[in-house]
Amino acid sequence: MRETCAHIVGSDSLTVYFAADTPTSMLPKVGDNLFTDDVSPELPIGFIGKVESIEHSSGH
């Protein structure tokens, strides 16, 4: 997930936001498990979760 983290622009407790220009091959798919214990401004406590849904919005 380290390469994927480079495309994360924000998060809250349940949602991870990816940059609009993230390559499709780097985006998670429904059912994927995501985990990182790397800490960054975008993931201040790391992240663990399972992708339940994917939504596209402007800017993310």
Backbone as CSV, one residue per row, in Angstrom:
resi,resn,N_x,N_y,N_z,CA_x,CA_y,CA_z,C_x,C_y,C_z
1,MET,0.823,-1.195,0.000,0.000,0.000,0.000,0.867,1.258,0.000
2,ARG,2.147,1.114,0.192,3.032,2.277,0.266,2.944,3.147,-0.989
3,GLU,2.926,2.530,-2.188,2.819,3.315,-3.428,1.455,3.984,-3.524
4,THR,0.424,3.284,-3.068,-0.929,3.828,-3.091,-1.035,5.039,-2.173
5,CYS,-0.364,5.008,-1.033,-0.428,6.114,-0.072,0.032,7.435,-0.678
6,ALA,0.924,7.366,-1.642,1.416,8.589,-2.273,0.304,9.333,-3.004
7,HIS,-0.806,8.667,-3.305,-1.922,9.277,-4.037,-3.069,9.701,-3.110
8,ILE,-2.943,9.439,-1.826,-3.995,9.807,-0.871,-3.864,11.286,-0.535
9,VAL,-4.980,12.007,-0.636,-4.972,13.447,-0.365,-5.706,13.793,0.916
10,GLY,-6.338,12.820,1.552,-7.030,13.083,2.801,-7.768,11.856,3.289
11,SER,-8.264,11.947,4.521,-9.028,10.842,5.087,-9.804,11.338,6.292
12,ASP,-10.806,10.566,6.663,-11.445,10.719,7.956,-11.506,9.316,8.542
13,SER,-12.256,9.084,9.565,-12.211,7.778,10.228,-12.714,6.626,9.357
14,LEU,-13.522,6.909,8.335,-14.091,5.848,7.511,-13.794,5.967,6.021
15,THR,-13.248,7.087,5.596,-13.102,7.358,4.171,-11.672,7.766,3.850
16,VAL,-11.166,7.246,2.740,-9.864,7.658,2.226,-10.117,8.348,0.891
17,TYR,-9.503,9.502,0.690,-9.680,10.283,-0.529,-8.402,10.213,-1.369
18,PHE,-8.576,9.860,-2.642,-7.453,9.765,-3.566,-7.462,10.960,-4.507
19,ALA,-6.276,11.355,-4.959,-6.149,12.427,-5.938,-6.863,12.029,-7.227
20,ALA,-7.420,13.014,-7.899,-8.171,12.762,-9.135,-7.304,12.125,-10.213
21,ASP,-5.999,12.378,-10.184,-5.118,11.831,-11.216,-4.458,10.499,-10.817
22,THR,-4.994,9.837,-9.800,-4.458,8.541,-9.381,-4.682,7.518,-10.492
23,PRO,-3.631,6.812,-10.902,-3.808,5.788,-11.942,-4.825,4.734,-11.498
24,THR,-5.666,4.326,-12.409,-6.706,3.341,-12.110,-6.117,2.089,-11.471
25,SER,-4.951,1.685,-11.914,-4.326,0.478,-11.370,-3.950,0.611,-9.901
26,MET,-3.867,1.842,-9.395,-3.503,2.076,-7.997,-4.723,2.183,-7.083
27,LEU,-5.908,2.335,-7.661,-7.112,2.496,-6.846,-7.580,1.149,-6.294
28,PRO,-8.026,1.147,-5.037,-8.546,-0.102,-4.476,-9.885,-0.460,-5.112
29,LYS,-10.256,-1.710,-4.956,-11.538,-2.204,-5.471,-12.400,-2.638,-4.300
30,VAL,-13.719,-2.652,-4.500,-14.630,-3.101,-3.460,-14.198,-4.496,-3.003
31,GLY,-14.116,-4.674,-1.703,-13.699,-5.940,-1.112,-12.234,-5.972,-0.718
32,ASP,-11.423,-5.040,-1.254,-10.006,-4.999,-0.883,-9.852,-4.623,0.587
33,ASN,-8.867,-5.204,1.234,-8.480,-4.816,2.593,-7.307,-3.865,2.479
34,LEU,-7.388,-2.748,3.189,-6.325,-1.747,3.161,-5.715,-1.627,4.544
35,PHE,-4.393,-1.582,4.595,-3.697,-1.417,5.868,-2.397,-0.676,5.650
36,THR,-2.134,0.278,6.495,-0.812,0.888,6.581,-0.619,1.396,8.001
37,ASP,0.566,1.178,8.529,0.890,1.769,9.827,1.811,2.965,9.643
38,ASP,2.023,3.346,8.379,2.757,4.578,8.087,1.881,5.756,8.497
39,VAL,2.493,6.737,9.118,1.775,7.925,9.570,2.172,9.090,8.668
40,SER,1.166,9.877,8.257,1.408,11.042,7.410,0.323,12.075,7.727
41,PRO,0.449,13.286,7.194,-0.623,14.269,7.411,-1.977,13.776,6.890
42,GLU,-1.964,12.985,5.807,-3.210,12.482,5.226,-3.762,11.286,6.008
43,LEU,-2.902,10.537,6.657,-3.301,9.378,7.460,-2.607,9.488,8.823
44,PRO,-3.102,10.377,9.689,-2.383,10.685,10.933,-2.268,9.518,11.917
45,ILE,-3.096,8.497,11.774,-2.978,7.324,12.657,-2.845,6.040,11.846
46,GLY,-2.399,6.173,10.584,-2.369,5.010,9.705,-3.785,4.709,9.239
47,PHE,-4.006,3.491,8.734,-5.346,3.139,8.272,-5.481,1.629,8.191
48,ILE,-6.645,1.142,8.596,-7.011,-0.248,8.386,-8.495,-0.270,8.060
49,GLY,-8.848,-0.972,7.025,-10.257,-1.049,6.654,-10.472,-1.908,5.432
50,LYS,-11.725,-2.189,5.160,-12.126,-2.946,3.983,-12.960,-2.027,3.102
51,VAL,-12.687,-2.042,1.817,-13.404,-1.172,0.881,-14.837,-1.680,0.740
52,GLU,-15.782,-0.863,1.181,-17.207,-1.193,1.102,-17.852,-0.618,-0.150
53,SER,-17.387,0.567,-0.557,-17.941,1.206,-1.752,-16.928,2.196,-2.287
54,ILE,-17.146,2.604,-3.514,-16.288,3.586,-4.167,-17.175,4.664,-4.747
55,GLU,-16.833,5.899,-4.465,-17.570,7.044,-5.007,-16.573,7.972,-5.666
56,HIS,-16.967,8.549,-6.779,-16.121,9.523,-7.480,-16.728,10.896,-7.255
57,SER,-15.865,11.858,-6.936,-16.333,13.223,-6.751,-15.302,14.173,-7.343
58,SER,-15.716,15.378,-7.634,-14.783,16.342,-8.207,-13.714,16.691,-7.177
59,GLY,-12.492,16.750,-7.628,-11.383,17.111,-6.747,-10.744,15.936,-6.055
60,HIS,-11.417,14.796,-5.996,-10.854,13.600,-5.349,-11.008,12.438,-6.289
